Amino acid sequence: MSNVKQFNNPLTGEGPEKDVVVSSRIRLARNLKKFLFPNKADRKTRNEIIYFFKNNVEIFSSDDYMFIKMNQLDNIEKELLYEKNFISAEHARKNIGRALVINDNISVMVNEEDHLRIQIISPGLNFNELWEKIGLMDDKIEKDADYAFSEKLGYLTSCPTNVGTGLRVSAMCHLPALTLTGRLKNILGVIGKFGLTVRGVYGEGSSSSGDLYQISNQITLGHSETEIIENLYSILGHIIYEERKSRQLLINNEHDKIKDSVQRSLGILKYSHQIEEEEALKLLAKVKFGYDTGLIEKKDIRYDFFADLLINIRPAHLQIYAENIDEENLNIIRSEVIRNKLI
Amino acid sequence: MSNVKQFNNPLTGEGPEKDVVVSSRIRLARNLKKFLFPNKADRKTRNEIIYFFKNNVEIFSSDDYMFIKMNQLDNIEKELLYEKNFISAEHARKNIGRALVINDNISVMVNEEDHLRIQIISPGLNFNELWEKIGLMDDKIEKDADYAFSEKLGYLTSCPTNVGTGLRVSAMCHLPALTLTGRLKNILGVIGKFGLTVRGVYGEGSSSSGDLYQISNQITLGHSETEIIENLYSILGHIIYEERKSRQLLINNEHDKIKDSVQRSLGILKYSHQIEEEEALKLLAKVKFGYDTGLIEKKDIRYDFFADLLINIRPAHLQIYAENIDEENLNIIRSEVIRNKLI
């Protein structure tokens, strides 16, 4: 099953507003009417659920999709999928009665918190396109599967916070100028009032290394899918505007200091012999800031270094790159991977 | 008098043991019998002293030497001479009744603390050669000048600490490994017992930026010149041995950490947009350490970058390089000068 290693990084490539919105993600939570939720189901039932999807849902059997039972994968393959954001940490670390259906930038976790977690990712701010694609996928699945649905509540889910649309729309935002000027705090306050939530880049509970923030809808009930998406577009439009304005202000007021800071970050990344993931992320984000604002010349750096390295500096990706390295040398390999990409 | 700007940096070029001893310096304090010491002499007398040397000492009139009255120079020219270590800070900043006789790496201050301060500098550990040259110079001057000399005490000087030989022999040492391992403290203790003294790199009272230390003899009385020089050679031999041993030990035990530190220093120097003199010196010293120990590949960096930049990052040199820059832009020009030399 070595082809799991060959999946593309879903964050690389063109995308609108990439200076502020690194990537967009939509996921739908869906459950079958005739089975217990995964956390209530025993092992036998979970396997029946997998069997049901594999044999009854036509799209999952098409040549475009890979249907993988999670226990067919070794640890490093699961970590790779996790680091590429195709599966959750829990789905990577708990094997039994779980599966994954995957194609390019669409991944469907089977028996995660819900029977299905359908997810699509792309670079930049791209919800309309993603929504169209994931809707199509959802329709194709629903053609062959009877979803748990209530006329009053909408789609039923394992956790009440997802009931209704089962929809989570999120954007990974890079907000160095709002962070540096301290204006982010006010903006985050506003975000809360619009039913949105903010997390660090590596998911729940993580800190905001590299000034990266995941902004997503909190509420799934009482609003239509398009309302949720429109709401996020509107808030993100505001954030993009404010971030860009703050960047310009910073550069006008402290050009030399900021230029020095972003260039030094590039220098350290190009010359370090070993580097921790956290520090690398911070410095890469500074270089991205310099690149997007023109303080670092475009010719001095490869396009898409950030989206590429955001994934490729993570531990399992380094393991695959270097084969059988010990924990200590991971930091040395990480420096090498960064150097190779930046030069 | 713009040719003052064209003097070579006396620290550049080949020299023995340059990995530890950056440069060697010898100076002699001499006074004329028939005049008061400079600090006791009035303006008229100071000018008579200058007049005496200019007209009676043959070597000072030879084509090889430039005879300059300090008030003929503008401030930037005097600062340049000071930054190249040809004159003292006091000689640069106080004009009246002072002169300088200079040729390549020999400089003679007239009416500094003593009537004559004859000084010679060269890269590396080089006392024997320097002593031969300065001795020859001293003889040539003495042929035409009646030195203040006592059979009992030796050469008489303005300050009692220089009486006897009037000789100060000093070496600028780069001791990063002894500093890092904390072993320097013991060694400095020993140095004191041998009548030597240690100062920071930029002269009296300065701190040891970049792990650079000036080691020189304290005592000028009761020992012959050759004894003083032999004593310094012997102590420096010990320090060089200990420093090299510590470097090897550090590299054996902490190769990756040290390599990372020196390479990052190079990265920052190559990419900074602005940099203070103090930070630049620290980073350059780290790069020198990496260069001398082979942790930074010789092909990646120009030979003699350290001795070159040690002088060329100083304010007056930057002023000459860039012409009429304000204080704030000095740090930007400094980064440019460093980049140009390192690339």
Interface residues (C-beta under 8 A of the other chain):
Chain A: D256 K257 K259 D260 Q263 R264 L266 G267 I268 L269 K270 Y271 S272 H273 Q274 I275 E328 I332 S335
Chain B: D256 K257 K259 D260 Q263 R264 L266 G267 I268 L269 K270 Y271 S272 H273 Q274 I275 E328 I332 S335
